[in-house]
Amino acid sequence: MSDVSDGGAAAARPGRSRRRTDLSEREIVAAALRLVAREGADNLTMRGLAAELGLSSMASYYHVPSKTVLFDLVADAVLADVRVPDSEEPWEKRLREMFISARSELARYPGVAALLLSRTSETPNMRRLSSELRRALRQAGFDRAESDALGEAFTIYLFGRLIFEGRAVAESAAPAEPGPAGARPADAFETGLDLLLAGTRELLRTTSRD
């Protein structure tokens, strides 16, 4: 769903007009994802989507009633490809692989992490991943309140790192030099994730479980 090449047959061509009713939601979301991958979520507008689809500037509202709905569709499509390991896997492995996959998918679409952090409602795939996160923590031995608090901490770390990475790229004219100060973003993310997991494991070990 979230491959930016998806829906390529429906990509706009110069001078070509589309009938307002011949577009599927899949085509619309694919066009929005192409736009976000190329220009970032900050530049995703209804007018820009219309141009990507080869529609008149107001015609996109026929398919998507508002920018809020468009943002939700885009965010949900990006999260749809996040891998969740089998529930039989150890809780630490499940969390690690899920968050590495989430970072990889979100990093392809600049600005979507900040968009998700600002949402007051959850999309279906946001609910799915949130449920899997808390299920893994409950299976580890944490109670509901602890699982909620830890889940929030992991999620804020994910979004915060991606926002930081996006700002660093925007402020830098060239890639960082190799070395500790210029570690690859994915490696830096995994280092922090492993520290969070280690702290979670230690909390589980030292907290009394009745």
N, C-alpha and C positions, 0 to 999 in steps of 0.2 A: 504493500500500500504506500509506503513512504519512500520508495525509490523515485528519485527525481526524474528518472527516464520514463517512469510509468505514465501511461496516457500520452506517449509521444505522438501517436497518430492524431491526437486531438489538439496538439500544440498549434498556436496561432501562426498564420502565414500572412505576410504583408498584403493588405488589400482585400483579404478574405473576410466576409461577414458571416456570422453564425446565426441560425434561427434560435430564438430565445429558449425553445423547449427541447432542443436536441442534445443537451449536455447532461451527463450523469454526475452524481455527487463525486464519484471516483475521479472523473476528469477534472472537476473543479478543484478538488483537494490536491491532485497531482500538479496542477498548474500553480496553486498556491505554494506548494512545497518547492517547486522549481524556483519560484520567485524568492522565497526565504533563503534557500541554499545559495542563491546568487547575490542577494542584496541584504539579507538579514530581516528578522521579524519586525524591526523598527520601521522598515520601508514597505511592509505589507499593507496595502490599502485596497479598498474596493475598486478604485480607479485603476490601480496597478494590476489587479487581478483581471479586470475587464480587458486591459491591453494585452495581457498574457494570453487570454482566451480569444482575442480577436473580436471582442464585443464593443458596443458603444459604452461610454463612460458610466452610464447608469444601469445598463442591462444586467450587470452582475447581481444587482439587488433582486432580480427576478428569481435567481437560483439560491442566493444566500441573503437572508433578510437584514443582516447587520454585521458589522465588523466583529462584534463579540462572538457571534455564532461562527464566523470564519475562523477566528483565533481558536475556538474550542475544537473545531474540525481539524485544524492543523496540528494542534497539540496532541490530540488523540491519535492522529495518524502517525506521528513521530513515536509515541510511546507504544504503539501497536507492535513494533518490531523489537521491543526489549525482551530479551530471553529470560525466562524464569526456569531455573534448574528443577529437576524432579523433586517432589516432596520427600523422597527417601534419602536424599543427599543430606550430609551434616549441615546444620544451620549456618555455620560460618561460611562454608563453601557456597551455599545458596545465596547468602547476602552478598558475598564478594562478587560472584559471577553476575548477579542481577545488577549491581551498581556499576560494574565495569561495562556491561552491555548498555545500561542507561546512559552513561557518560558518552560512550561511542556514538550512539544514535543521536543524542541531543547536540553533540559537537558538530554534527553535519549541518545543523540548521541554526546559525547564529541568532541569538536573541530569544529563542524559544524557552530556555531555562528561566530567564527573567520573566517571561510571560507566564509560565507555570507558577512561579513563586508569587505572582500578584493575583492569581485566581482566587475567588471566594467560593467557587463551586468546583466539583470534580467531574471530569469526563469519565466515560466507562473504563478506559484503560488506566486512568489515574486511580480509580477505585480498585481495579484489578491488582495493580502493583502495590498499592497501599495495603490491601488485604494480604497479599503474599508476604510482604515485609513483616507485618505484625504477626502473621501465622508462624513465620520462622522464629521470631523472638519468643513467642509463647511456647513453641516446641522446645526452645532452648531452656526454658524454665522460668522466664520472667512472667510476672502477673500482667493484667491488662493495662494498668496505669503505667507500669515500667515500660511495657512494650510500646505504648503510645508515645511516651517521652523519648525513648531511644529511637523509634521510627522517625520522629520529627527531627532529631539530631542528625541522623544519617541523611535524611532528605535535604535538610538545609545545607549540609556539607556538599552534597552533590550539586545543588543549584548554585551555591556560593562559589564553588570552584569554577564552574562553567562561566559564571558572570565575570569572575576575576580574569579568567583566560581570555574572554572576549574583549575586555577592556585593555589587557596587555597587548593583544594583537592590534587593536585600534590605535594604540599610542606608540607602537613600535614600527619604524619604517622597514626594519629587517628582522629576520628570525634571530632569536637569542643565540649567543655562542654556546657551543657544547660545554658541559661542565656542571658542577653542582648548582650554580646560580642560574643556569640556562637549561635545566632538565626538561626533557620532553613533557608536555602537559599531561599526557596519559600516564607517564611514569610518576610524576609528582602527585597526580590524583591517587594512584594506587598506593603510594607511600602513606598518604594521609588516611586512606581507607583502611589500610592494614593497622595503623595506629588506633583508629576507632574500633576496629574489631578486637584488637588486643585489650583495649580498655573495657570493652563490653564483656569479653571473656573473663577478665579479672574481677569485674563487678559481680559476675555470676558466681565466681569461685568464692568470693569473700562475703557475699550476702547470704544470711541465713535463709534457708528455704524450708518452711514448715510443711 
